[in-house]
């Protein structure tokens, strides 16, 4: 269970991370965000970008044809 969830499977880079970052900005420190994302560029870039922002990757699991990434906001 996460504190918030966003599905970015309908977005293309660079909008994928923009949507994730905007969502994170509305969240309290120490909370978790579930992100449903596509394989390929989003799967390569989103986890790395989140870590660069100071987030911790909690899990990354397959979710049908997509993936579910859970990240913890620093704090």
MDAnalysis code that builds the backbone (N, CA, C; Angstrom):
import MDAnalysis as mda
import numpy as np

u = mda.Universe.empty(225, n_residues=75, atom_resindex=np.repeat(np.arange(75), 3), trajectory=True)
u.add_TopologyAttr("name", ["N", "CA", "C"] * 75)
u.add_TopologyAttr("resid", np.arange(1, 76))
u.add_TopologyAttr("resname", ["UNK", "UNK", "UNK", "UNK", "UNK", "UNK", "UNK", "UNK", "UNK", "UNK", "UNK", "UNK", "UNK", "UNK", "UNK", "UNK", "UNK", "UNK", "UNK", "UNK", "UNK", "UNK", "UNK", "UNK", "UNK", "UNK", "UNK", "UNK", "UNK", "UNK", "UNK", "UNK", "UNK", "UNK", "UNK", "UNK", "UNK", "UNK", "UNK", "UNK", "UNK", "UNK", "UNK", "UNK", "UNK", "UNK", "UNK", "UNK", "UNK", "UNK", "UNK", "UNK", "UNK", "UNK", "UNK", "UNK", "UNK", "UNK", "UNK", "UNK", "UNK", "UNK", "UNK", "UNK", "UNK", "UNK", "UNK", "UNK", "UNK", "UNK", "UNK", "UNK", "UNK", "UNK", "UNK"])
u.atoms.positions = np.array([
    [0.841, -1.178, 0.000],
    [0.000, 0.000, 0.000],
    [0.892, 1.250, 0.000],
    [0.546, 2.208, -0.847],
    [1.289, 3.458, -0.926],
    [0.407, 4.616, -0.448],
    [1.041, 5.732, -0.156],
    [0.297, 6.911, 0.289],
    [-0.390, 7.615, -0.875],
    [0.181, 7.490, -2.075],
    [-0.382, 8.113, -3.272],
    [-0.035, 7.243, -4.473],
    [-0.748, 7.453, -5.584],
    [-0.540, 6.641, -6.775],
    [-0.713, 7.516, -8.009],
    [0.115, 7.241, -9.025],
    [-0.009, 7.926, -10.303],
    [0.259, 6.918, -11.417],
    [-0.551, 6.971, -12.466],
    [-0.385, 6.097, -13.629],
    [0.113, 6.963, -14.781],
    [1.356, 6.718, -15.214],
    [1.924, 7.521, -16.299],
    [2.086, 6.695, -17.581],
    [1.359, 5.594, -17.686],
    [1.485, 4.748, -18.874],
    [0.975, 5.446, -20.133],
    [0.144, 6.460, -19.986],
    [-0.365, 7.182, -21.147],
    [0.475, 8.385, -21.534],
    [1.564, 8.610, -20.817],
    [2.428, 9.783, -21.060],
    [3.695, 9.363, -21.806],
    [4.352, 10.336, -22.426],
    [5.641, 10.106, -23.086],
    [6.689, 10.998, -22.436],
    [7.942, 10.565, -22.491],
    [9.040, 11.357, -21.939],
    [9.150, 12.650, -22.725],
    [9.438, 13.778, -22.098],
    [9.803, 13.967, -20.701],
    [8.618, 14.217, -19.777],
    [7.397, 14.183, -20.295],
    [6.231, 14.448, -19.446],
    [6.062, 13.417, -18.344],
    [6.600, 12.229, -18.526],
    [6.467, 11.200, -17.492],
    [7.051, 11.693, -16.177],
    [8.277, 12.179, -16.190],
    [8.893, 12.616, -14.933],
    [8.299, 13.927, -14.431],
    [7.874, 14.792, -15.328],
    [7.231, 16.042, -14.910],
    [5.993, 15.727, -14.079],
    [5.169, 14.790, -14.537],
    [3.969, 14.418, -13.784],
    [4.321, 13.810, -12.441],
    [5.356, 12.958, -12.401],
    [5.787, 12.341, -11.146],
    [6.295, 13.413, -10.186],
    [7.112, 14.322, -10.681],
    [7.681, 15.361, -9.822],
    [6.583, 16.277, -9.267],
    [5.618, 16.641, -10.085],
    [4.505, 17.471, -9.613],
    [3.718, 16.757, -8.512],
    [3.517, 15.456, -8.678],
    [2.807, 14.679, -7.657],
    [3.613, 14.649, -6.360],
    [4.920, 14.409, -6.464],
    [5.778, 14.375, -5.275],
    [5.744, 15.689, -4.511],
    [5.662, 16.801, -5.222],
    [5.648, 18.110, -4.574],
    [4.426, 18.309, -3.682],
    [3.345, 17.570, -3.951],
    [2.129, 17.699, -3.139],
    [2.145, 16.764, -1.936],
    [3.154, 15.914, -1.845],
    [3.203, 14.891, -0.810],
    [4.104, 15.292, 0.356],
    [3.786, 14.779, 1.536],
    [4.592, 15.037, 2.728],
    [5.884, 14.217, 2.690],
    [6.891, 14.713, 3.377],
    [8.165, 13.999, 3.488],
    [7.946, 12.640, 4.142],
    [8.646, 11.630, 3.644],
    [8.575, 10.294, 4.217],
    [7.434, 9.441, 3.700],
    [6.599, 9.979, 2.804],
    [5.487, 9.195, 2.262],
    [5.927, 8.442, 1.016],
    [5.096, 7.499, 0.582],
    [5.440, 6.684, -0.574],
    [4.490, 6.965, -1.738],
    [5.049, 6.865, -2.932],
    [4.310, 7.086, -4.167],
    [4.414, 5.843, -5.036],
    [3.277, 5.311, -5.442],
    [3.227, 4.219, -6.405],
    [3.108, 4.800, -7.800],
    [3.928, 4.309, -8.706],
    [3.946, 4.834, -10.070],
    [3.824, 3.661, -11.038],
    [2.769, 3.663, -11.851],
    [2.623, 2.641, -12.894],
    [3.233, 3.225, -14.160],
    [4.235, 2.520, -14.717],
    [4.950, 3.047, -15.873],
    [5.224, 1.960, -16.895],
    [5.463, 2.392, -18.110],
    [5.734, 1.480, -19.215],
    [7.189, 1.031, -19.214],
    [7.456, -0.131, -19.846],
    [8.851, -0.529, -20.047],
    [9.515, 0.417, -21.048],
    [10.806, 0.304, -21.187],
    [11.536, 1.154, -22.126],
    [12.052, 2.402, -21.444],
    [11.904, 3.530, -22.125],
    [12.471, 4.792, -21.638],
    [11.971, 5.184, -20.245],
    [10.657, 5.112, -19.961],
    [10.223, 5.458, -18.592],
    [10.849, 4.550, -17.529],
    [10.912, 3.272, -17.805],
    [11.482, 2.328, -16.851],
    [12.973, 2.579, -16.646],
    [13.654, 3.022, -17.690],
    [15.080, 3.340, -17.580],
    [15.312, 4.656, -16.830],
    [14.471, 5.652, -17.096],
    [14.735, 7.011, -16.620],
    [14.085, 7.381, -15.295],
    [12.858, 6.949, -15.044],
    [12.131, 7.387, -13.844],
    [12.846, 6.973, -12.552],
    [13.243, 5.705, -12.378],
    [13.933, 5.347, -11.132],
    [15.215, 6.157, -10.917],
    [15.981, 6.346, -11.968],
    [17.231, 7.115, -11.866],
    [16.934, 8.566, -11.490],
    [15.947, 9.160, -12.136],
    [15.595, 10.558, -11.849],
    [15.085, 10.714, -10.423],
    [14.315, 9.760, -9.953],
    [13.825, 9.812, -8.578],
    [14.976, 9.745, -7.583],
    [15.933, 8.872, -7.839],
    [17.090, 8.762, -6.949],
    [17.908, 10.049, -6.957],
    [18.012, 10.695, -8.107],
    [18.725, 11.969, -8.191],
    [18.008, 13.048, -7.370],
    [16.695, 12.909, -7.200],
    [15.897, 13.840, -6.396],
    [15.953, 13.489, -4.906],
    [16.641, 12.395, -4.566],
    [16.780, 12.000, -3.174],
    [15.794, 10.946, -2.717],
    [14.946, 10.470, -3.621],
    [13.968, 9.433, -3.265],
    [14.651, 8.070, -3.165],
    [14.050, 7.202, -2.372],
    [14.528, 5.825, -2.243],
    [13.556, 4.925, -3.012],
    [14.095, 4.050, -3.851],
    [13.267, 3.086, -4.571],
    [12.957, 1.943, -3.617],
    [11.682, 1.758, -3.310],
    [11.248, 0.722, -2.371],
    [11.076, -0.605, -3.103],
    [10.432, -0.555, -4.271],
    [10.223, -1.782, -5.043],
    [9.955, -1.443, -6.496],
    [10.175, -2.432, -7.347],
    [9.890, -2.328, -8.769],
    [9.441, -3.708, -9.213],
    [8.156, -3.833, -9.573],
    [7.597, -5.132, -9.904],
    [6.789, -5.068, -11.204],
    [6.747, -6.181, -11.957],
    [5.900, -6.217, -13.147],
    [4.433, -6.046, -12.767],
    [3.678, -5.384, -13.644],
    [2.249, -5.161, -13.443],
    [1.573, -5.289, -14.802],
    [1.309, -6.521, -15.206],
    [0.780, -6.754, -16.550],
    [1.844, -6.417, -17.572],
    [1.490, -5.562, -18.536],
    [2.466, -5.135, -19.544],
    [3.279, -3.933, -19.072],
    [2.989, -3.426, -17.895],
    [3.687, -2.270, -17.338],
    [4.466, -2.702, -16.096],
    [4.929, -1.728, -15.336],
    [5.646, -1.971, -14.089],
    [5.077, -1.077, -13.006],
    [5.190, -1.521, -11.758],
    [4.790, -0.713, -10.624],
    [6.025, -0.390, -9.801],
    [6.327, 0.879, -9.717],
    [7.477, 1.387, -8.982],
    [6.947, 2.068, -7.719],
    [7.533, 1.738, -6.588],
    [7.183, 2.417, -5.330],
    [8.429, 3.164, -4.868],
    [8.249, 4.478, -4.644],
    [9.352, 5.322, -4.217],
    [8.968, 6.049, -2.943],
    [9.943, 6.215, -2.049],
    [9.731, 6.944, -0.795],
    [10.336, 8.329, -0.930],
    [9.525, 9.337, -0.610],
    [10.001, 10.720, -0.660],
    [10.928, 10.954, 0.541],
    [12.045, 11.646, 0.324],
    [12.961, 11.861, 1.430],
    [12.317, 12.659, 2.563],
    [12.833, 12.399, 3.761],
    [12.326, 13.168, 4.889],
    [12.232, 12.452, 6.119],
])
